[in-house]
Amino acid sequence: MKNPPDYLNDRAKEIFDLVLPQLGDPVLYSDVLRLAAYSQSAAEYEDLTSVVQEDGATGKDRDGEERRTPDALARAKAFDQWCKSEISLGLERKQRVKFEAAKKPAKRRSLRKEPRQSQIL
C-alpha cells in the first residue's frame, strides 16, 4: 500500500487513503502524484466551502458593486482542479460505469425474428 506524500495536509491524507483502493493494481508513481493532487484539491474545496458559507460568496468592491469574493474564486478553482484530477484518475462515475459495463459480456441482440419451431427442419 502506498503512503500519502508528506506535503499533504491531514484531511488530504485521509482522502488519499480513502480513494487509493479504488485505483486498483498496479499503482504507479504517476498515479500517486495525481491522487495527491486530487486529495489536496478536495481538501482545499472543503476548507474554502466552509469559509464561503461563513463569509458569503459575494462582497462589495471599492466601487460598491457586488463581486465574488477571493475565497469564492479560489473555491471554484479548487473544484475545477478536483474534477480534472478525478477524470485523469478514472474516478468519475461515468468512467466507472463504462468500465463496469465493459467487463460484462454484451447481450446478443438482433432485429431478426427467431424462426418458428415449425420452420426449423
C-alpha positions in Angstrom: 0.0 0.0 0.0 1.3 3.4 -0.9 1.7 6.1 1.7 0.4 9.7 1.0 3.1 12.3 0.3 4.3 14.3 3.4 3.3 17.6 1.9 -0.4 16.9 2.1 -2.5 18.2 5.0 -4.3 15.9 7.3 -7.6 16.0 5.5 -6.0 15.4 2.2 -4.1 12.4 3.6 -7.5 11.0 4.8 -8.9 11.5 1.3 -5.8 9.9 -0.2 -6.3 6.8 2.0 -10.0 6.6 1.1 -9.5 6.8 -2.7 -6.3 4.7 -3.1 -8.1 1.3 -3.0 -10.4 2.4 -5.9 -7.4 2.7 -8.2 -6.6 -1.0 -8.4 -3.2 -2.5 -9.0 -0.6 -1.7 -10.1 -0.4 1.8 -8.6 2.2 3.8 -10.5 4.2 6.7 -9.1 2.3 9.0 -11.5 -1.0 7.7 -10.1 0.2 8.6 -6.6 1.0 12.1 -7.7 -2.3 12.6 -9.5 -4.1 11.2 -6.4 -2.2 13.6 -4.2 -3.4 16.5 -6.4 -6.9 15.1 -6.3 -6.8 14.8 -2.5 -5.3 18.3 -2.0 -7.9 19.9 -4.3 -10.7 18.1 -2.5 -9.4 19.2 0.9 -9.0 22.8 -0.3 -12.5 22.8 -1.7 -13.9 21.6 1.7 -12.0 24.3 3.6 -13.0 27.1 1.2 -16.6 25.9 1.2 -16.8 26.4 4.9 -15.2 29.9 4.6 -17.6 30.9 1.9 -20.6 29.6 3.9 -19.5 31.8 6.8 -18.5 34.9 5.0 -20.7 34.7 1.9 -19.8 34.2 -1.8 -20.1 37.9 -2.8 -19.0 41.2 -1.4 -18.8 44.8 -2.4 -15.8 46.1 -4.3 -14.3 49.6 -3.9 -16.9 50.9 -6.4 -19.7 49.4 -4.4 -20.6 46.7 -6.9 -21.3 43.1 -5.9 -18.4 40.8 -6.8 -17.4 37.3 -6.0 -15.0 37.2 -3.0 -11.4 35.9 -3.5 -12.3 32.8 -1.4 -15.3 32.1 -3.7 -13.0 32.3 -6.7 -10.4 30.1 -5.1 -13.1 27.6 -4.2 -14.2 27.5 -7.9 -10.6 26.9 -9.0 -10.2 24.1 -6.4 -13.4 22.5 -7.6 -12.2 22.7 -11.2 -8.9 21.1 -10.3 -10.6 18.4 -8.2 -12.9 17.5 -11.2 -9.9 17.4 -13.6 -7.9 15.2 -11.3 -10.9 12.9 -10.9 -11.2 12.4 -14.6 -7.4 11.8 -15.0 -7.6 9.1 -12.4 -10.6 7.5 -13.9 -12.7 8.0 -10.8 -15.5 9.9 -12.5 -18.8 8.0 -12.2 -19.4 7.9 -15.9 -16.0 6.4 -16.5 -16.5 3.7 -13.8 -19.9 2.8 -15.2 -18.3 2.4 -18.7 -15.6 0.3 -17.2 -18.0 -2.0 -15.3 -20.1 -2.3 -18.5 -17.1 -3.3 -20.5 -16.5 -6.2 -18.1 -19.9 -7.8 -18.7 -20.4 -9.7 -22.0 -22.8 -7.9 -24.3 -26.2 -9.5 -24.8 -26.8 -10.7 -28.3 -29.5 -8.6 -29.9 -30.8 -9.0 -33.3 -33.6 -7.3 -35.2 -34.4 -10.5 -37.0 -37.1 -12.6 -35.6 -36.2 -16.1 -34.4 -37.6 -18.8 -36.7 -40.7 -20.6 -35.6 -40.3 -24.1 -34.5 -42.4 -25.3 -37.4 -39.9 -23.6 -39.8 -36.9 -25.5 -38.4 -36.3 -28.8 -40.2 
